[in-house]
Amino acid sequence: MMSSASSSAKPTIATSSAHAVPSYLNADSLGPWGIYLQQIDRVTPYLGSLARWVETLKRPKRALIVDVPIELDNGTIAHYEGYRVQHNTSRGPGKGGVRFHQDVTLSEVMALSAWMSVKNAAVNVPYGGAKGGIRVDPRTLSRAELERLTRRYTSEINIIIGPNKDIPAPDVNTNEQVMAWMMDTYSMNSGSTSTGVVTGKPISLGGSLGRREATGRGVFVVGSEAARNLGLDIAGARVAVQGFGNVGSVAAKLFHEAGAKVVAVQDHRTSLYEPAGFDVPALIEHVANNGTIEGFRAETVSSAQFWEVDCDILIPAALEGQITAENAPRIKARMVIEGANGPTTPEADDILRERNILVAPDVIANAGGVTVSYFEWVQDFSSFFWTEEEINQRLVRIMQEAFRSIWQVAQENKVTLRTAAFIVACSRILQAREVRGLYP
Ligand SMILES: NC(=O)c1ccc[n+]([C@@H]2O[C@H](COP(=O)([O-])OP(=O)(O)OC[C@H]3O[C@@H](n4cnc5c(N)ncnc54)[C@H](O)[C@@H]3O)[C@@H](O)[C@H]2O)c1
């Protein structure tokens, strides 16, 4: 007898105790991937006839799980879980970062890969979405161990990446050096130097000027546009930033330079409050020397107090799931600019909307990084490199245009900016899916 799952048009989700591991189509208890599925359900009513194709977005095209064994400096053999997920490649090759973090899961990498599909379509760069990660705390590894880990991981995912197939980039705890090792390993395996296989490389190796600052710069551009629409002056605005790494520190620096006051910062070690506004360049130098904001001269506050701080602009720039139903009712900001991927849960999103707090969603607010990654990839292919000024001008133009069109869609449909960004992006992905057709 055929099961109901195979006979009905809409797949039924197996929930019986016989299936200890639920289907990935079951949004409950699936972590970040479940949140993404809920976001797709929210946008589906706005997709018109393209909704026929929406199941495409609920299934990653390809997910690779790899074992990454390395010999540690002390002679023992350690194994790490590695992932590379290509969520959708309808609009072009997969594109998305690689994360090294002790909490990496398949659900997280799937969600991050899907958000990359949406992001790349939202800013209209010609990529699908992908993401990778290794479940490891890189702070526990020596530099030599980190290099061995990166090279073995790259070798294992070598079968699905490539300049025309899937192009990794940095994410949490990965940087230019990690990208250089990835590029070198891929090149060694393929027999010729292939700069276009990863972006976020060192400048000396085909990297792009402006790439390191691009995500934070995009956060600033989107924040400035959103502030203008709300009639909020950036000069004098109070800003709180969670996460003071690549994204958070650059965004903080640009807001600081524009006359805003960065009044609160949080990282994995502590939360600091400075009502008069931090000396942001000094704080950046402190983090460069110490690896954390901890120890910088300012008032230390609890994590709960950080979320309640009196500010105009709140920038989550650390990890996903940070703004929740628990802390959203106490947020005082007028707007949230999502530097991190997936920092706001759907319940928190609803609470912020009810409280009239504007949320500039990740898929647009942090798209500056992938936009300059796109510039890097184009420059690598042509072996012709642009000036930093040209790069920043093009970045600002793309980000402003994308934000303005999404703002307009939000106004027309009376929906949040997140739903509007998903309407624009999912329509683009599904139009590509439709005109390409199914094979065979
Ligand atoms: N780097 C990029 O170009 C880029 C592009 C798009 C999106 N993002 C997203 O931005 C976020 C930050 O990425 P990044 O590249 O700046 O990473 P990073 O590793 O440079 O910095 C991460 C920061 O978050 C802090 N942090 C970690 N765990 C925390 C916790 N539990 N509570 C508070 N702070 C915590 C760390 O201390 C650090 O300051 C991630 O969600 C990433 O996916 C990054």
The ligand as an ORCA input file, in Angstrom:
! r2SCAN-3c Opt
* xyz 0 1
  N      31.606     38.618      7.782
  C      30.717     38.855      6.842
  O      31.044     39.349      5.748
  C      29.263     38.572      7.088
  C      28.366     38.798      6.040
  C      26.997     38.629      6.268
  C      26.564     38.230      7.511
  N      27.456     37.985      8.516
  C      26.919     37.571      9.806
  O      27.278     38.519     10.798
  C      27.421     37.864     12.041
  C      28.789     38.174     12.615
  O      29.779     37.753     11.686
  P      31.286     38.296     11.755
  O      31.905     37.958     10.450
  O      31.304     39.684     12.273
  O      31.885     37.310     12.857
  P      33.146     37.539     13.813
  O      33.609     36.206     14.188
  O      34.109     38.506     13.201
  O      32.506     38.277     15.089
  C      31.493     37.693     15.856
  C      31.256     38.559     17.082
  O      30.135     38.049     17.808
  C      30.492     37.892     19.174
  N      29.729     36.799     19.776
  C      29.849     35.469     19.556
  N      28.982     34.788     20.337
  C      28.296     35.705     21.031
  C      27.266     35.632     21.991
  N      26.772     34.448     22.379
  N      26.778     36.782     22.521
  C      27.283     37.990     22.139
  N      28.266     38.112     21.224
  C      28.760     36.995     20.673
  C      31.979     37.612     19.151
  O      32.563     37.882     20.407
  C      32.434     38.591     18.059
  O      32.572     39.878     18.609
  C      27.128     36.382     11.771
  O      25.758     36.136     11.985
  C      27.436     36.249     10.299
  O      26.758     35.162      9.711
  C      28.791     38.149      8.323
*
